[in-house]
C-alpha cells in the first residue's frame, strides 16, 4: 500500500507530531504515516533525492522549492509546489484590529 512521509518545517514540528499521535489513537496502521523532523538540508533534502520516494509535495519558500524541483528532476520525480508568502490570518470579532493589521503586514 501507499505510505506518506511528512517532514514539517522545524517551526511546526510539534503540531505534526501531535497529528501522528492522533493518527495512532484512531487506529491508522503503523507505517502508513511517517513523520521525520529536522532541518531542511539534513532531513528534507535526503527525502527529495531518495530513490524510494516516488513524489514530493512541498509548501514553503520559492528558493527551497527551486532546490527541491532541481533535485527531484534528476530522478524525473513528480513534484507539487505551493510557493510564496501565503500567510492566512483568521480575525475574530473580539480582535484588537490594530494588532491584527500589524500581524497581517508582518506575514506578507
Secondary structure by P-SEA (a helix, b strand, c coil): cbbbbbbcccccaaaaaaaaaaaaaaccccccbbbbbccccccaaaaaacccccbbbbbccaaaaaaaaaaaaaacbbbbbbcccbbbbbbccccaaaaaaaaaaaac
